[in-house]
């Protein structure tokens, strides 16, 4: 609280009160961040000459009092100095372009390749309806998260976990969100290792050709190559510093998604294509197939666990809140996402029908059915784009894990993490991800299970958070809509998770532990 400045009525000379500059516990680079520029006083304050006279003393007193009043009301956000030491909030120089890059990179990826598999269980009509409803639903909950970033005056919810703990309480917030968030981030990073390493192996085979005399690497060795490249790229310090990486990742995803569905459609329908639903042995099997299809669609729309983190990299003030540029970037990104996902799902199912492979979807179908029809350089370029996208997406989804690992050190020692320890944390996470990829090489085929577990983060929790924070009129439209969406999301999550587990038990999956194909 600012201390009151007493008015001085002196004689000839007006003594100048000593103005002390409070210490700011932040790295030097943070002192020039737009987010910190306005609240923090300069190291050498320059007071206008008029303010140093007896006449200016009441004005100075009013300014100090008003600043304290605004801080009490929360109009001036009080920043935690420790945030300046953590990877997500270390730099707050972001803008709408950076938001679009990160959102696009997190909103589209290898998960989109298996969307046509959902059509084989749901059929044309219901699959299209489910895909459209899910897209609109998750876009609405994403808007809720953007608005809730600074919904509490004076507070920035810079992490999804922090928002959950603020709404549901410290203990319940961790119980509800910690596992799905970390499961989503770590699971996707491990799956990216598998998809990226497998794509590297196929890329080498295509480039080398059938007459290649070189000794090819095994799948596990390709996983190791991928994770080494990912760890090197992970040495970039913070979320803002990987904006260019996210731009490359989002661009390559858009290009290879478009390339795959255009090539598939241009080659026409494969011989013997059928659009009938996959036959089921019993009604229970039919229900399990439908639940798996819904889980695959839910898995394609992941990334909400990164929305608040992306928004936290932006400067924000009462006049220019961060939600404005953030939502502008999100709108641009999701227009591009829609232009990729819907043609891939519909065009891919039209080209391959029920013959589309359940693992890797369109990419596997393109290689299986058109290896001899498409020039090798085009196939090689497609696989190279997939590899680059996996490397870029790895950085974005791993950032919350890096942030959590470093925050444990910062909270304990109250100082920034040394560079050598920061690098050690990232190498450790990469090593753990590699072991998971080697131990569970079938992880990329568990999309329905991952989608069911992570679904509340995307479709349910934001609605409950909105009701708790904004407190809409009871029994009003907003109240009913958010309670309905949140409850439906929780029910779907439980049903999809149970269905995915039961399907794995009943139908089985190729559980080749430590035996990468």
Rosetta blueprint (number, residue, H / E / L):
1 X L
2 X L
3 X L
4 X L
5 X L
6 X L
7 X L
8 X L
9 X L
10 X L
11 X L
12 X L
13 X L
14 X L
15 X L
16 X L
17 X L
18 X L
19 X L
20 X L
21 X L
22 X L
23 X L
24 X L
25 X L
26 X L
27 X L
28 X H
29 X H
30 X H
31 X H
32 X H
33 X L
34 X H
35 X H
36 X H
37 X H
38 X L
39 X L
40 X L
41 X L
42 X L
43 X L
44 X L
45 X L
46 X L
47 X L
48 X L
49 X H
50 X H
51 X H
52 X H
53 X L
54 X H
55 X H
56 X H
57 X H
58 X H
59 X H
60 X H
61 X H
62 X H
63 X H
64 X H
65 X H
66 X H
67 X H
68 X H
69 X H
70 X H
71 X H
72 X H
73 X H
74 X L
75 X L
76 X L
77 X L
78 X L
79 X L
80 X L
81 X H
82 X H
83 X H
84 X H
85 X H
86 X L
87 X L
88 X L
89 X L
90 X L
91 X L
92 X L
93 X L
94 X E
95 X L
96 X H
97 X H
98 X H
99 X H
100 X H
101 X H
102 X H
103 X H
104 X H
105 X H
106 X H
107 X H
108 X L
109 X L
110 X H
111 X H
112 X H
113 X H
114 X H
115 X H
116 X H
117 X H
118 X H
119 X H
120 X H
121 X H
122 X H
123 X H
124 X H
125 X H
126 X H
127 X H
128 X H
129 X H
130 X H
131 X H
132 X H
133 X H
134 X H
135 X H
136 X H
137 X H
138 X H
139 X H
140 X H
141 X H
142 X H
143 X H
144 X H
145 X H
146 X H
147 X H
148 X H
149 X L
150 X L
151 X L
152 X L
153 X L
154 X L
155 X L
156 X L
157 X L
158 X L
159 X L
160 X H
161 X H
162 X H
163 X H
164 X H
165 X H
166 X H
167 X H
168 X H
169 X L
170 X H
171 X H
172 X H
173 X H
174 X H
175 X H
176 X H
177 X H
178 X H
179 X H
180 X H
181 X H
182 X H
183 X H
184 X H
185 X H
186 X H
187 X H
188 X H
189 X H
190 X H
191 X H
192 X H
193 X H
194 X H
195 X H
196 X H
197 X H
198 X H
199 X H
200 X H
201 X H
202 X H
203 X H
204 X H
205 X H
206 X H
207 X H
208 X H
209 X L
210 X L
211 X L
212 X L
213 X L
214 X L
215 X L
216 X L
217 X L
218 X L
219 X H
220 X H
221 X H
222 X H
223 X H
224 X H
225 X H
226 X H
227 X H
228 X H
229 X H
230 X H
231 X H
232 X H
233 X H
234 X L
235 X L
236 X L
237 X L
238 X L
239 X L
240 X H
241 X H
242 X H
243 X H
244 X H
245 X H
246 X H
247 X H
248 X H
249 X H
250 X H
251 X H
252 X H
253 X H
254 X H
255 X H
256 X H
257 X H
258 X H
259 X H
260 X H
261 X H
262 X H
263 X H
264 X H
265 X H
266 X H
267 X L
268 X L
269 X L
270 X L
271 X L
272 X L
273 X L
274 X L
275 X L
276 X L
277 X L
278 X L
279 X L
280 X L
281 X L
282 X L
283 X H
284 X H
285 X H
286 X H
287 X H
288 X H
289 X H
290 X H
291 X H
292 X H
293 X H
294 X H
295 X H
296 X H
297 X H
298 X H
299 X H
300 X H
301 X L
302 X L
303 X L
304 X H
305 X H
306 X H
307 X H
308 X H
309 X H
310 X H
311 X H
312 X L
313 X L
314 X E
315 X L
316 X L
317 X L
318 X L
319 X L
320 X L
321 X L
322 X H
323 X H
324 X H
325 X H
326 X H
327 X H
328 X H
329 X H
330 X H
331 X H
332 X H
333 X H
334 X H
335 X H
336 X H
337 X H
338 X H
339 X H
340 X H
341 X H
342 X H
343 X H
344 X H
345 X H
346 X H
347 X H
348 X H
349 X H
350 X H
351 X H
352 X H
353 X H
354 X H
355 X H
356 X L
357 X L
358 X L
359 X L
360 X L
361 X H
362 X H
363 X H
364 X H
365 X H
366 X H
367 X H
368 X H
369 X H
370 X H
371 X L
372 X L
373 X L
374 X L
375 X L
376 X H
377 X H
378 X H
379 X H
380 X H
381 X H
382 X H
383 X H
384 X H
385 X H
386 X H
387 X H
388 X H
389 X H
390 X H
391 X H
392 X H
393 X H
394 X H
395 X H
396 X H
397 X H
398 X H
399 X H
400 X H
401 X H
402 X H
403 X H
404 X H
405 X H
406 X H
407 X H
408 X H
409 X H
410 X H
411 X H
412 X H
413 X H
414 X L
415 X L
416 X L
417 X L
418 X L
419 X H
420 X H
421 X H
422 X H
423 X H
424 X H
425 X H
426 X H
427 X H
428 X H
429 X H
430 X H
431 X H
432 X H
433 X H
434 X H
435 X H
436 X H
437 X H
438 X H
439 X H
440 X L
441 X L
442 X L
443 X H
444 X H
445 X H
446 X L
447 X H
448 X H
449 X H
450 X H
451 X H
452 X H
453 X H
454 X H
455 X H
456 X H
457 X H
458 X H
459 X H
460 X H
461 X H
462 X H
463 X H
464 X H
465 X H
466 X H
467 X H
468 X H
469 X H
470 X H
471 X L
472 X L
473 X L
474 X L
475 X L
476 X L
477 X H
478 X H
479 X H
480 X H
481 X H
482 X H
483 X H
484 X H
485 X H
486 X H
487 X H
488 X H
489 X H
490 X H
491 X H
492 X H
493 X H
494 X H
495 X H
496 X H
497 X H
498 X H
499 X H
500 X H
501 X H
502 X H
503 X H
504 X H
505 X H
506 X H
507 X H
508 X L
509 X L
510 X L
511 X L
512 X L
513 X L
514 X L
515 X L
516 X L
517 X L
